[in-house]
Amino acid sequence: MTTCNCSCAKEAWPAGDEAGATSQPSASPELAQRVAKILAPWLQLEPGRQQLVTIAQAAEQLSMSKSKVYELMRSGELTSVEIPGKSQKTYGRRIEQAEIGAFIERHRVTGGVF
């Protein structure tokens, strides 16, 4: 197991806490950002690849039109994530990169008639 040389752990879980190991760590927003930045490379599916993509990006990856992607979403064949807008009344849709991969696997054809 590797250890971090920064003070992240010390800040999140101060030594000498009266409650001992049963207490919950608390983190400032700055600390959370630092930890997120450190962990970001390990949380990506592939280096340089986004986890959520727009409808246009999904359509390009699947070599189909955006309207076809919307049709697949309406039918439930391709699932999406609803992202709240600034006004909380508007929503955008994104598709997980893993869902695109799963869609491709579900439609993979080996052999057969062309």
C-alpha positions as CSV (number, residue, x, y, z in Angstrom):
1,M,0.0,0.0,0.0
2,T,1.4,3.4,-1.0
3,T,1.0,6.5,1.2
4,C,0.5,10.1,0.2
5,N,3.2,12.5,1.3
6,C,0.8,15.4,1.5
7,S,-1.2,16.4,4.5
8,C,-4.6,15.3,3.0
9,A,-5.2,12.4,5.5
10,K,-4.0,14.4,8.5
11,E,-6.4,17.2,7.5
12,A,-9.4,14.9,6.9
13,W,-8.9,12.8,10.0
14,P,-7.0,14.7,12.7
15,A,-4.8,12.7,15.1
16,G,-5.7,12.8,18.7
17,D,-9.5,12.9,18.1
18,E,-11.2,11.9,21.3
19,A,-13.6,9.6,19.5
20,G,-10.8,7.6,18.0
21,A,-11.3,5.4,15.0
22,T,-15.1,5.5,15.1
23,S,-15.3,9.2,14.3
24,Q,-16.1,10.3,10.8
25,P,-13.6,12.4,8.8
26,S,-14.5,15.9,7.8
27,A,-13.0,17.7,4.9
28,S,-13.0,21.3,3.7
29,P,-14.0,22.0,0.1
30,E,-10.4,22.8,-0.7
31,L,-9.3,19.4,0.6
32,A,-12.0,17.6,-1.4
33,Q,-10.8,19.4,-4.6
34,R,-7.2,18.3,-3.9
35,V,-8.2,14.7,-3.3
36,A,-10.4,14.7,-6.4
37,K,-7.5,16.1,-8.5
38,I,-5.2,13.3,-7.1
39,L,-7.7,10.6,-7.8
40,A,-9.0,11.8,-11.2
41,P,-6.5,9.8,-13.4
42,W,-7.6,6.5,-11.7
43,L,-11.3,7.3,-12.0
44,Q,-11.3,7.8,-15.8
45,L,-12.4,4.9,-18.0
46,E,-9.6,5.4,-20.4
47,P,-7.0,8.2,-20.4
48,G,-8.4,11.3,-22.1
49,R,-11.9,9.8,-22.5
50,Q,-14.9,11.5,-20.8
51,Q,-17.3,9.4,-18.8
52,L,-20.4,11.3,-20.0
53,V,-20.7,12.4,-23.6
54,T,-23.3,14.6,-25.4
55,I,-25.9,13.2,-27.8
56,A,-23.8,14.6,-30.7
57,Q,-20.7,12.9,-29.4
58,A,-22.5,9.6,-28.9
59,A,-24.0,9.8,-32.4
60,E,-20.5,10.4,-33.9
61,Q,-19.1,7.4,-31.9
62,L,-21.9,5.2,-33.1
63,S,-21.8,6.5,-36.7
64,M,-25.5,7.5,-36.7
65,S,-27.6,10.6,-36.6
66,K,-28.6,12.5,-33.4
67,S,-32.2,11.7,-34.2
68,K,-31.5,8.0,-34.2
69,V,-29.7,8.3,-30.8
70,Y,-32.8,10.1,-29.4
71,E,-35.0,7.4,-30.9
72,L,-32.9,4.7,-29.2
73,M,-33.2,6.6,-25.9
74,R,-36.9,6.9,-26.2
75,S,-37.2,3.2,-26.9
76,G,-35.0,2.4,-23.8
77,E,-32.4,0.6,-25.9
78,L,-29.9,3.3,-25.0
79,T,-30.0,4.8,-21.5
80,S,-29.0,8.3,-20.6
81,V,-28.3,10.5,-17.6
82,E,-30.5,13.6,-17.0
83,I,-28.3,16.7,-16.0
84,P,-30.1,19.6,-14.4
85,G,-29.7,23.0,-16.0
86,K,-29.0,26.3,-14.2
87,S,-32.7,27.0,-13.7
88,Q,-33.4,23.5,-12.4
89,K,-36.3,23.5,-14.9
90,T,-34.3,22.6,-17.9
91,Y,-32.4,19.3,-18.3
92,G,-29.7,18.1,-20.6
93,R,-29.0,14.5,-21.5
94,R,-25.7,12.7,-21.5
95,I,-24.8,9.2,-22.3
96,E,-22.3,7.2,-20.3
97,Q,-19.3,6.0,-22.2
98,A,-19.9,2.5,-20.7
99,E,-23.4,2.5,-22.1
100,I,-22.1,3.2,-25.6
101,G,-19.8,0.2,-25.2
102,A,-22.6,-2.0,-23.9
103,F,-24.8,-1.0,-26.8
104,I,-22.1,-2.0,-29.3
105,E,-21.6,-5.3,-27.5
106,R,-25.3,-6.0,-27.6
107,H,-25.3,-5.5,-31.4
108,R,-22.1,-7.2,-32.2
109,V,-22.6,-9.8,-35.0
110,T,-20.2,-12.6,-35.8
111,G,-20.7,-14.6,-39.0
112,G,-24.1,-14.8,-40.6
113,V,-25.4,-13.3,-43.9
114,F,-24.5,-9.7,-44.9
